[in-house]
Amino acid sequence: MLPFVNREAELHRLHELYDSDRPELAVVFGRRRMGKTRLVLESIIEYDNAVYHQAAHGTAEQQLEAFIHDTAETFPGITRIRRDWEQLLGYLAEQNAIVIIDEFPYLVAETNELPSLIQRIWDHEVEGTATTFVLTGSAIGMMHEVAIDGSAPLFGRLSKQPNGKLNIGPLPFADAMTFFPTYDPVDQVLAYGIFGGTPEYLRAIDDSQSLKENVTTTLLQRAGSLHEEPEDVLYREVKEVNRYFAVLKAMAEGNRQVNEIAQAAGIAHGSSGYYLDRLKELRIITRSYPITVDPARSRKGRYHIRDPLFRFWFRFVYGRTARYEVYGPDGYDDLIAPELPDFVSPTFEELCQRSVLYTYGEMYKFTEKPGNWWDGNGHEIDIVAPTGDETLLVGEAKFQHQPLSYDVLAQLEQEASLVDWSPSNGGSRAYEYALFSRSGFTSSVQEAADDRTDLRLFNVEDVVNTLSG
């Protein structure tokens, strides 16, 4: 079995629930491939009172029998209990059992009263026990409907301390790097910008092979393990798949405003919100705002594909498989490599934003997590980080093959004054400048950094080392 990476915080929270002397109820949710099953299995290794059941499609009767079969391995007495969900789960609660039901929505689809039955058990039968129920699901919308939203049957029953809602997302960069430790820093950023932090995608990487070889064998070739992954996810999760394909393809081509996406996708502007909301719910896309505005009041939001592998697939793979077969082994070099610096630039920006927190953390107390800023007149800054005093940290991140030139610094200094931010103490603004570059800096930028105390320069190695330290 492949090593278990990260998730220490989530493991700790689950163990706190298991070791509690009172009844605990938790949900573990997140997109497919994030490692939810591996997490819950890892969490019960040292517990001999744990029941793990992975639900599957089938009739209600088949699902009930499968649950009894799995449970009987730990609690043989359950075979003598009436074959009724409320009776079976009530019996396990009396045994102070840890009960993990993986892919709980499959059961709800056949027995829609099941969440209400668990609610009744929790309200009337678990007092005085030390049982723990953990429900996992990849159908994020349904998990909200049954347990998280205010109208959900299990709302208010989830454990408060520790928080009984475990939202499982991608691995951070430092943990993702454990899947390709032999790569140099540039290739590590490139790999993360293509495969992202989804554990199952990262496991497809063989770091004894080059990035080109990994991308070719996993994504470009028809037999690749990830070649049909985005397509499989969408067919499993949504109807009108072609509409979602069109929306994501439009976004992968650089359209970020609602009207741009709708026009490029060939769908009515009025219906585009439905598809965008569903993709947001599935954690495939996100909507971002300039760091200095209130998202609840701003109309400056822009959509982008948050999952790097989906973004790569819709930009380079969707509809192009035959071209790669024609190009053969040159497909990556001719069709992808020239565009990779531009493609990975947003990922590099995000990594630089995170590194600012560590690099400048002892100098400033940041009031917001560093992010992007833009206005409606074409001005944009890659990194903006307001502080608690008079200083506004601003920066640019360039992942191109050319050294970062002085005109980038000059433009940054000009646009920094346009950021809509004022010091909370009413003082005059001061600026701290940070420049990040894949390919170094021109001599004029180096000389400026040597002469000034408000300007620092960072290369890719600096960013990688900071985030992995």
Backbone torsions as a table, in degrees:
resi	resn	phi	psi	omega
1	MET	NA	138.7	179.2
2	LEU	-65.6	149.2	-176.9
3	PRO	-61.9	149.0	177.5
4	PHE	-84.9	124.6	-172.6
5	VAL	-112.5	131.3	173.8
6	ASN	60.1	-152.8	-179.0
7	ARG	64.6	20.2	179.3
8	GLU	-60.7	-39.7	-179.6
9	ALA	-64.0	-42.6	179.8
10	GLU	-66.8	-40.4	176.8
11	LEU	-60.4	-43.7	-179.3
12	HIS	-61.1	-41.8	179.9
13	ARG	-65.0	-41.6	178.2
14	LEU	-64.8	-42.2	179.7
15	HIS	-64.3	-35.0	175.4
16	GLU	-62.0	-39.6	177.5
17	LEU	-65.5	-46.3	-178.3
18	TYR	-62.5	-35.8	-175.1
19	ASP	-87.5	-1.2	-179.6
20	SER	-68.6	152.3	177.3
21	ASP	-96.8	15.9	177.0
22	ARG	-131.5	164.2	179.8
23	PRO	-66.6	139.6	-178.5
24	GLU	-132.3	142.3	179.0
25	LEU	-131.6	130.1	-176.9
26	ALA	-139.7	154.5	171.4
27	VAL	-122.3	140.1	175.8
28	VAL	-119.4	116.6	-174.1
29	PHE	-138.2	162.3	-178.2
30	GLY	156.0	168.3	-179.1
31	ARG	-61.4	157.5	175.0
32	ARG	-58.7	152.8	175.8
33	ARG	78.4	4.5	-177.7
34	MET	-84.7	-8.1	177.4
35	GLY	95.1	25.4	-180.0
36	LYS	-64.5	-45.0	-179.1
37	THR	-63.1	-45.3	179.8
38	ARG	-61.6	-37.3	179.7
39	LEU	-62.9	-50.5	-176.0
40	VAL	-69.8	-34.6	176.6
41	LEU	-65.5	-41.1	178.3
42	GLU	-63.7	-33.3	-174.2
43	SER	-70.7	-21.5	-175.1
44	ILE	-108.0	11.1	-177.2
45	ILE	-56.3	-40.0	-175.3
46	GLU	-94.1	10.2	-175.5
47	TYR	-114.1	126.2	-178.4
48	ASP	-96.6	3.6	177.9
49	ASN	-112.9	26.1	-174.5
50	ALA	-103.7	140.0	175.5
51	VAL	-115.8	126.1	175.1
52	TYR	-118.1	127.0	177.0
53	HIS	-133.6	125.2	175.3
54	GLN	-98.5	111.3	-179.5
55	ALA	-69.1	155.9	179.7
56	ALA	-144.5	165.4	176.0
57	HIS	-63.9	148.0	179.5
58	GLY	159.6	178.8	176.3
59	THR	-72.4	163.3	179.6
60	ALA	-59.2	-38.4	180.0
61	GLU	-66.3	-42.4	178.1
62	GLN	-62.7	-42.0	179.9
63	GLN	-64.6	-40.4	179.3
64	LEU	-64.5	-44.5	179.8
65	GLU	-65.1	-37.9	178.5
66	ALA	-65.0	-38.9	177.8
67	PHE	-64.0	-44.4	179.1
68	ILE	-62.0	-41.9	-179.3
69	HIS	-60.8	-45.7	-179.3
70	ASP	-68.4	-37.7	-176.7
71	THR	-70.9	-32.7	-176.3
72	ALA	-63.7	-20.4	177.7
73	GLU	-63.9	-30.3	-179.9
74	THR	-103.7	-37.9	-178.7
75	PHE	-126.6	84.0	-176.8
76	PRO	-58.0	-26.5	-177.6
77	GLY	-64.3	-14.3	-177.7
78	ILE	-67.4	-20.9	-179.9
79	THR	-68.2	-16.9	179.4
80	ARG	-92.9	-2.5	-179.5
81	ILE	-88.0	144.1	178.8
82	ARG	-55.0	138.1	-176.2
83	ARG	-76.0	79.0	-177.4
84	ASP	-148.5	129.9	-174.1
85	TRP	-54.4	-43.6	-177.0
86	GLU	-65.2	-40.1	178.8
87	GLN	-67.8	-42.1	-177.4
88	LEU	-67.2	-46.3	-178.9
89	LEU	-70.2	-35.3	175.7
90	GLY	-62.5	-40.1	177.0
91	TYR	-62.0	-44.2	179.8
92	LEU	-65.3	-36.2	176.5
93	ALA	-61.8	-39.3	178.6
94	GLU	-64.4	-25.9	179.5
95	GLN	-86.5	5.6	-175.6
96	ASN	56.4	36.7	-175.8
97	ALA	-77.5	152.3	165.6
98	ILE	-93.3	116.0	-175.4
99	VAL	-115.1	114.0	178.5
100	ILE	-111.4	119.0	176.0
101	ILE	-111.4	106.9	-177.5
102	ASP	-85.4	138.3	-175.9
103	GLU	57.2	51.0	178.8
104	PHE	-52.0	-36.6	-179.9
105	PRO	-57.1	-27.2	177.1
106	TYR	-61.4	-38.7	178.9
107	LEU	-70.3	-40.7	-179.0
108	VAL	-63.5	-33.5	-179.7
109	ALA	-61.7	-30.7	180.0
110	GLU	-99.3	-28.1	-179.2
111	THR	-129.4	80.6	-170.1
112	ASN	-69.3	-11.8	177.5
113	GLU	-86.9	-1.2	-175.1
114	LEU	-59.1	-44.6	176.8
115	PRO	-58.6	-37.4	178.8
116	SER	-69.2	-33.8	176.2
117	LEU	-64.4	-43.2	177.9
118	ILE	-65.1	-36.7	176.3
119	GLN	-59.2	-44.2	-178.6
120	ARG	-66.1	-40.1	176.7
121	ILE	-60.8	-43.4	-176.7
122	TRP	-68.5	-32.2	-178.5
123	ASP	-80.5	-24.9	-169.9
124	HIS	-128.5	-14.5	-170.5
125	GLU	-123.1	-18.0	-171.6
126	VAL	-93.0	-9.2	-179.4
127	GLU	-58.8	133.2	-178.6
128	GLY	88.8	-3.4	177.2
129	THR	-102.4	171.2	174.8
130	ALA	-121.7	34.1	-179.5
131	THR	-74.2	156.9	173.8
132	THR	-133.5	126.6	173.0
133	PHE	-109.5	131.0	176.6
134	VAL	-124.9	121.8	-179.6
135	LEU	-112.2	124.6	179.9
136	THR	-113.4	156.5	178.5
137	GLY	-167.0	143.5	175.0
138	SER	-96.5	-16.6	175.4
139	ALA	-80.6	86.4	-169.5
140	ILE	-60.8	-40.3	179.7
141	GLY	-60.0	-43.5	-179.9
142	MET	-69.1	-36.4	177.5
143	MET	-61.6	-36.3	174.8
144	HIS	-66.3	-41.7	-176.3
145	GLU	-66.0	-34.2	-174.6
146	VAL	-95.2	-19.9	-170.9
147	ALA	-139.2	-25.1	-166.7
148	ILE	-108.1	-44.6	-177.2
149	ASP	-67.9	160.0	-176.0
150	GLY	-60.5	-27.4	179.7
151	SER	-93.2	2.8	-176.8
152	ALA	-71.0	144.2	178.4
153	PRO	-56.0	-34.8	-176.5
154	LEU	-96.7	6.9	179.3
155	PHE	-60.9	134.2	-179.9
156	GLY	87.4	-9.0	179.3
157	ARG	-96.9	-17.0	-178.9
158	LEU	-65.7	146.8	-178.1
159	SER	-60.4	140.8	180.0
160	LYS	-93.7	-42.1	-177.7
161	GLN	-129.3	109.3	-6.4
162	PRO	-72.7	165.8	-178.2
163	ASN	-55.9	125.2	-178.0
164	GLY	-84.8	8.2	176.3
165	LYS	-109.1	107.7	179.6
166	LEU	-106.5	105.7	-179.3
167	ASN	-93.5	107.4	-173.0
168	ILE	-93.5	115.5	-179.6
169	GLY	-115.6	-167.8	-179.0
170	PRO	-66.0	157.0	174.6
171	LEU	-70.9	144.0	174.4
172	PRO	-69.2	167.1	-174.0
173	PHE	-54.9	-45.8	-176.4
174	ALA	-59.2	-39.8	179.5
175	ASP	-76.1	-34.6	176.8
176	ALA	-62.0	-33.1	-178.2
177	MET	-64.5	-19.7	178.6
178	THR	-67.1	-14.0	177.6
179	PHE	-86.9	-15.7	177.4
180	PHE	-141.8	61.4	-174.7
181	PRO	-69.0	-21.8	-177.4
182	THR	-83.9	-10.0	179.4
183	TYR	-71.7	148.5	174.3
184	ASP	-75.3	166.4	-174.3
185	PRO	-55.2	-38.9	179.7
186	VAL	-64.0	-45.8	179.6
187	ASP	-68.5	-29.1	175.4
188	GLN	-64.4	-43.0	177.1
189	VAL	-65.1	-41.7	178.8
190	LEU	-62.1	-45.4	-179.4
191	ALA	-62.8	-43.0	178.9
192	TYR	-66.4	-34.6	178.9
193	GLY	-70.7	-18.8	178.5
194	ILE	-98.7	-48.4	-173.9
195	PHE	-94.7	-18.0	179.1
196	GLY	69.0	-155.9	-176.6
197	GLY	-111.1	15.0	178.8
198	THR	-75.1	119.8	-174.0
199	PRO	-53.5	-44.5	-177.1
200	GLU	-66.1	-30.2	176.8
201	TYR	-73.1	-40.0	-178.8
202	LEU	-66.7	-32.3	179.4
203	ARG	-66.6	-16.0	178.0
204	ALA	-76.8	-13.4	-177.1
205	ILE	-81.7	131.9	172.5
206	ASP	-111.3	104.0	-172.6
207	ASP	-77.3	4.0	168.1
208	SER	-80.6	-10.7	175.5
209	GLN	-105.3	158.5	178.6
210	SER	-70.6	164.6	175.7
211	LEU	-59.7	-41.5	177.4
212	LYS	-56.8	-46.0	-178.9
213	GLU	-65.4	-40.1	179.4
214	ASN	-65.4	-44.8	179.5
215	VAL	-63.7	-42.2	-178.0
216	THR	-63.9	-47.2	-174.3
217	THR	-77.2	-29.5	-177.2
218	THR	-93.7	-31.7	-172.1
219	LEU	-115.7	-38.1	-172.6
220	LEU	-86.0	-34.8	-178.5
221	GLN	-80.6	144.2	-177.6
222	ARG	-57.0	-34.1	-177.7
223	ALA	-86.7	2.6	-177.6
224	GLY	-62.8	145.0	-175.7
225	SER	-64.2	-22.8	-179.3
226	LEU	-114.2	7.0	-173.9
227	HIS	-60.0	-34.8	-178.0
228	GLU	-112.8	13.1	-173.6
229	GLU	-58.8	-54.6	179.9
230	PRO	-59.1	-38.3	178.3
231	GLU	-62.7	-44.7	179.2
232	ASP	-61.4	-42.5	-179.3
233	VAL	-61.7	-46.2	-176.9
234	LEU	-68.3	-40.7	178.2
235	TYR	-63.2	-30.2	-179.5
236	ARG	-78.3	-29.4	-168.8
237	GLU	-104.7	-24.8	-171.4
238	VAL	-133.9	160.1	168.3
239	LYS	-97.8	173.6	-177.8
240	GLU	50.9	49.6	-173.6
241	VAL	-55.6	-37.1	-177.6
242	ASN	-61.3	-34.4	178.0
243	ARG	-65.3	-42.7	179.2
244	TYR	-66.3	-38.5	176.0
245	PHE	-59.1	-44.1	-178.2
246	ALA	-64.1	-40.9	179.2
247	VAL	-63.5	-47.7	-177.4
248	LEU	-68.4	-36.4	176.6
249	LYS	-64.1	-41.2	178.1
250	ALA	-62.3	-40.2	179.1
251	MET	-69.9	-38.7	179.3
252	ALA	-64.8	-22.9	178.8
253	GLU	-85.7	1.2	174.2
254	GLY	108.1	1.5	178.2
255	ASN	-80.6	128.4	-173.0
256	ARG	-125.7	-22.5	176.5
257	GLN	-87.9	153.8	-175.6
258	VAL	-57.9	-46.3	-177.6
259	ASN	-65.9	-36.7	177.4
260	GLU	-64.7	-44.2	-179.1
261	ILE	-64.0	-46.0	-179.1
262	ALA	-61.2	-44.1	-179.0
263	GLN	-65.9	-44.9	-179.3
264	ALA	-67.7	-31.3	-179.3
265	ALA	-84.3	-13.1	179.4
266	GLY	74.8	32.3	178.1
267	ILE	-121.7	158.7	-179.1
268	ALA	-65.4	139.6	-179.7
269	HIS	-57.3	-38.6	-177.2
270	GLY	-66.9	-25.7	-178.9
271	SER	-96.5	-8.3	-175.9
272	SER	-64.7	-32.8	-179.5
273	GLY	-59.3	-34.7	179.7
274	TYR	-61.7	-46.4	-177.9
275	TYR	-71.2	-38.3	178.8
276	LEU	-65.9	-41.3	179.3
277	ASP	-63.8	-40.3	179.8
278	ARG	-65.9	-40.9	178.5
279	LEU	-67.6	-33.6	173.9
280	LYS	-64.7	-43.0	179.4
281	GLU	-60.2	-35.4	179.5
282	LEU	-81.9	0.5	179.3
283	ARG	64.7	25.7	178.1
284	ILE	-89.9	-35.6	177.1
285	ILE	-124.1	169.2	175.8
286	THR	-146.4	164.5	175.6
287	ARG	-118.6	126.5	-178.0
288	SER	-114.6	160.2	-177.5
289	TYR	-134.0	156.7	172.9
290	PRO	-55.8	139.8	-170.6
291	ILE	-60.8	-24.0	-174.3
292	THR	-93.8	2.5	-177.8
293	VAL	-108.2	161.6	175.3
294	ASP	-88.5	114.2	-177.9
295	PRO	-56.1	-30.4	-178.3
296	ALA	-69.7	-19.0	-176.2
297	ARG	-116.1	-8.6	-172.8
298	SER	-97.4	147.2	173.6
299	ARG	-108.1	15.3	-176.8
300	LYS	-91.6	9.8	-177.4
301	GLY	-63.4	144.8	177.8
302	ARG	-129.2	139.8	179.5
303	TYR	-91.7	146.1	169.5
304	HIS	-152.7	158.6	179.6
305	ILE	-76.8	119.2	-174.4
306	ARG	-84.0	-25.4	-179.8
307	ASP	-86.9	113.6	-176.4
308	PRO	-56.8	-39.1	-177.3
309	LEU	-66.7	-38.8	175.9
310	PHE	-63.9	-41.4	-179.5
311	ARG	-63.1	-42.4	178.4
312	PHE	-64.5	-45.0	-175.0
313	TRP	-62.7	-45.3	-177.9
314	PHE	-74.8	-20.7	177.1
315	ARG	-86.7	-38.9	-170.0
316	PHE	-115.5	-22.1	-171.2
317	VAL	-108.5	-45.1	-174.5
318	TYR	-55.8	118.9	178.4
319	GLY	76.2	8.3	-174.7
320	ARG	-122.7	7.4	-176.1
321	THR	-56.7	-42.8	-178.5
322	ALA	-62.6	-34.3	179.3
323	ARG	-64.3	-40.0	179.4
324	TYR	-67.0	-32.9	177.6
325	GLU	-68.2	-36.2	177.6
326	VAL	-68.5	-43.1	-178.6
327	TYR	-72.9	-25.2	-179.6
328	GLY	65.3	-139.0	-175.9
329	PRO	-65.6	-12.9	179.9
330	ASP	-89.1	-1.4	-174.9
331	GLY	-58.8	-44.5	-179.6
332	TYR	-64.3	-47.3	-176.8
333	ASP	-65.2	-38.3	-173.7
334	ASP	-86.6	-35.0	-170.8
335	LEU	-106.5	-21.2	-174.0
336	ILE	-115.7	-50.9	-173.6
337	ALA	-52.0	-41.7	-179.6
338	PRO	-63.3	-26.3	-176.9
339	GLU	-97.0	-7.8	-174.5
340	LEU	-61.9	-42.6	179.7
341	PRO	-55.8	-43.7	178.4
342	ASP	-67.0	-40.8	-178.6
343	PHE	-64.0	-41.3	-174.8
344	VAL	-84.5	-10.7	-177.1
345	SER	-53.5	-44.1	178.3
346	PRO	-60.5	-36.9	176.8
347	THR	-65.9	-43.1	178.5
348	PHE	-61.7	-40.5	176.7
349	GLU	-58.0	-46.3	-179.5
350	GLU	-61.6	-41.5	179.1
351	LEU	-65.1	-39.6	177.8
352	CYS	-65.6	-38.8	177.5
353	GLN	-60.5	-43.5	179.5
354	ARG	-66.3	-39.1	-177.2
355	SER	-65.9	-27.4	178.1
356	VAL	-58.4	-38.4	-179.0
357	LEU	-58.6	-37.7	-179.0
358	TYR	-83.5	-41.4	-174.8
359	THR	-68.6	-38.4	-176.1
360	TYR	-108.5	4.8	-173.6
361	GLY	-60.3	-30.0	179.5
362	GLU	-83.4	-16.3	-179.2
363	MET	-89.9	-36.6	-173.1
364	TYR	-133.9	151.8	170.3
365	LYS	-101.6	107.5	-176.5
366	PHE	-79.2	135.6	179.4
367	THR	-90.6	-14.3	176.4
368	GLU	-139.3	152.5	171.1
369	LYS	-67.6	135.3	-179.1
370	PRO	-54.3	141.7	-179.2
371	GLY	-155.4	-169.4	178.1
372	ASN	-86.1	160.7	172.5
373	TRP	-140.3	142.1	173.7
374	TRP	-154.2	162.3	174.6
375	ASP	-123.7	-169.8	-177.2
376	GLY	-91.0	9.9	-176.3
377	ASN	-116.1	18.9	176.6
378	GLY	88.9	3.2	177.3
379	HIS	-89.3	138.9	-176.9
380	GLU	-152.9	141.8	178.1
381	ILE	-128.8	133.0	-175.3
382	ASP	-66.9	-39.0	-173.0
383	ILE	-134.5	119.4	174.6
384	VAL	-132.7	129.2	-177.1
385	ALA	-138.8	98.6	176.8
386	PRO	-68.4	145.1	178.3
387	THR	-114.9	174.7	-178.8
388	GLY	-81.7	-1.9	176.7
389	ASP	-117.2	-142.4	-176.0
390	GLU	-87.9	0.0	-171.2
391	THR	-95.2	133.8	171.1
392	LEU	-113.5	117.5	177.7
393	LEU	-87.2	129.0	178.6
394	VAL	-131.5	151.0	-178.3
395	GLY	-159.4	165.2	175.6
396	GLU	-127.2	145.8	-180.0
397	ALA	-127.7	121.5	-177.7
398	LYS	-122.1	124.2	-178.5
399	PHE	-110.9	36.9	-178.3
400	GLN	-95.9	173.0	-179.6
401	HIS	-80.6	-12.8	-177.9
402	GLN	-96.4	148.3	175.8
403	PRO	-60.4	146.8	178.0
404	LEU	-70.6	128.0	-172.5
405	SER	-101.1	169.6	-174.3
406	TYR	-65.2	-27.5	-179.4
407	ASP	-64.6	-26.0	175.2
408	VAL	-66.0	-44.5	177.7
409	LEU	-64.5	-43.1	-179.0
410	ALA	-62.2	-42.0	179.1
411	GLN	-67.3	-38.2	178.4
412	LEU	-61.8	-43.8	179.9
413	GLU	-63.3	-35.6	179.8
414	GLN	-70.8	-45.0	-175.2
415	GLU	-77.2	-22.3	179.3
416	ALA	-58.2	-34.8	-178.6
417	SER	-69.9	-14.2	-178.4
418	LEU	-88.6	-12.5	-178.1
419	VAL	-64.2	129.5	-176.7
420	ASP	-81.7	78.6	-178.8
421	TRP	-147.8	142.3	176.4
422	SER	-133.2	143.8	177.6
423	PRO	-59.1	139.7	-178.0
424	SER	-65.4	-23.7	-179.1
425	ASN	-89.1	4.5	177.5
426	GLY	80.3	3.5	-178.9
427	GLY	-77.6	-179.9	178.3
428	SER	-82.3	144.9	-178.0
429	ARG	-71.0	141.0	167.6
430	ALA	-121.0	159.3	-175.5
431	TYR	-124.2	142.8	169.7
432	GLU	-119.0	129.8	-175.5
433	TYR	-111.9	136.7	177.9
434	ALA	-133.1	127.6	178.8
435	LEU	-118.2	133.8	-178.5
436	PHE	-122.9	133.1	-176.3
437	SER	-145.2	138.5	173.9
438	ARG	-70.9	-34.9	-168.7
439	SER	-117.8	28.8	175.3
440	GLY	80.4	-164.3	-172.2
441	PHE	-136.7	151.0	175.4
442	THR	-69.4	162.9	-176.9
443	SER	-61.6	-32.7	-179.7
444	SER	-67.2	-35.2	176.9
445	VAL	-70.8	-42.1	177.8
446	GLN	-59.3	-44.1	-179.8
447	GLU	-64.0	-38.8	178.8
448	ALA	-63.6	-41.6	179.9
449	ALA	-66.0	-34.8	179.1
450	ASP	-68.3	-29.8	-174.7
451	ASP	-92.1	-13.5	-172.1
452	ARG	-118.4	153.9	177.1
453	THR	-101.7	-6.2	-177.2
454	ASP	-105.6	14.2	-177.3
455	LEU	-135.2	127.9	176.5
456	ARG	-129.2	147.5	-177.9
457	LEU	-115.7	141.3	-178.2
458	PHE	-137.7	140.7	174.1
459	ASN	-104.6	-179.5	-177.4
460	VAL	-60.9	-40.8	180.0
461	GLU	-59.4	-38.7	178.2
462	ASP	-60.9	-44.5	-178.2
463	VAL	-65.4	-48.8	-179.7
464	VAL	-60.6	-45.0	-179.6
465	ASN	-65.2	-37.5	179.4
466	THR	-64.8	-44.2	-176.5
467	LEU	-76.8	-19.1	-179.4
468	SER	-100.4	-3.4	-175.9
469	GLY	-77.1	NA	NA
